[in-house]
Amino acid sequence: MTGIRARVPIVDNEVPFAFEELFFSRTDQRGVILAGNSVFQRVSLYGWSELIRRPHNIIRHPDMPKGVFWLLWDMIKRGEPVGAYVKNRAKDGRYYWVFAVVTPIEGGYLSVRLKPSSPLSAAVAEEYASLIATVSDNKAGARIGAEVLLQRLAVLGFEDYASFMAAALSQEIMARNRHLGCHPDAVITYFGELVAAARSLLHQAGLIFAAYARSEHVPVNLRVQAAHLGQSGAVIDTISSNYSLISSEIRSNMDRFIASAAGVLRTINNGFFFVCTATIQREAAEQFSREIALSVDLEGQDQHEEMRLLDDQRIAYRQKAIDGLTAINDRVSSFRQDCAEMRRLAAGLEVTRIMGKVESARQTVIQSGLSELIADLETFQAALTDGLKEIDSNNQHIQTNARRLVEIVGQQSG
């Protein structure tokens, strides 16, 4: 089949298909096509006899970087669902872009595709072209290409590939709904707010860490001040020791605090992708059910078995979506415990700051330097307190929205 692909010309024209059309194909674990719907066959321009039992890469376009497929296979072989923009090549050499959602299924993999039209799709097409031009298109280059792609996605504002997948699929569903004149999807709207709130959590946690880093000099410099003051600096030395203990605790908690905030965002993105995947799989199953009712010729495929597999997949990912929402609530609850510990430390810091301010006012020598150190301590304490307040507000917002989403998704038809 590689020989057939090599003989297919490249034609810079697009194969048309409608926004309302979803198509799917099912493969075994090696990527050999076992089944598909009529849209898949029609858009590819191959006959069923040319598709069934053939490698799925029969439709691969040379404009596709191998690094994308390296990422795709790396994830699905680990049993994880994956989404990707893919440029395919039809039998006559024309191209068609899709956003593909690939999920493990009984005996292999299921790929459901929709027509992309969001601004993100154009940006990704440019990144693919750059990858093709700069990364060697061989087996060794595939992994390098995957790493370069992840770096480029970070530049575009995505923390990792999971956050990119969730954003891309949700944006494509919203763009498709606009083309079809559908009302905005409330679930996607709520999830978009969750992602924004989680990014704010991570941003605030980063600001707290930066403020801490700027204040790390305070304990040492307080000791220096105490030494200069001699006997009258005993209280300052005690304040320095107290602050050192609190600072050490804050530092030991900081990595976990940042990781916990990142975990909230990661869990939300995973749940977001599950919800969007369930939405697309549900509609693909509905469309295939209509094909069966219309007796569309799929040349020997066991349509009812394919319908069973699609239905099982739809139900499974609907449950994954609900489980993902529950995981969000659990993750935020865990993060709030980390926040409570940071608030405890902030309270101790406030006591130390007040003691330092009182002692600074009492001293008559080297007061300027001491006052500056107390001011630095006060700046960090304010950043910590204000940041935790903002984080707490976002935590409440996330948990409220997550509970509402559980209700909405649970009410959707099974």
Buried (B, 14 or more C-beta within 10 A) or exposed (E): EEEEBEEBEEEEEEBEBEBEBBBBBBBEEEBBBBBBBBBBBBBBBBEBEBBBEBBBBBBBBEBBBBBBBBBBBBBBEEEBBBBBBBBBBBBEBBBBBBBBBBBBBEEBBBBBBBBBBBEBBEBBBEBBEBBBEEBEBEEEBBBBBBEBBBEBBEEEEBBBBBBBBBBBBBBBBBBBBEEEEEEEBEBBEBBBBBBEBBBBBBBBBBBBBEBBEEBEEBBEBBBBBBEBBEEBBEBBBBBBBBBBBBBEBBEEBBEBBBEBBBBBBBBBBBBBBBBBBBBBBBBBBEBBBEBBEEEBEBEEBEBEEBBEBBBEBBBBBBBBBBEBBEBBBEBBEBBBEBBEBBBEBBEBBBEBBBBBBEBBEEBEEBEEBBBBBBBBBBBBBBBBBBBBEBBBBBBEBBBBBBEBBBEBBEEBEE
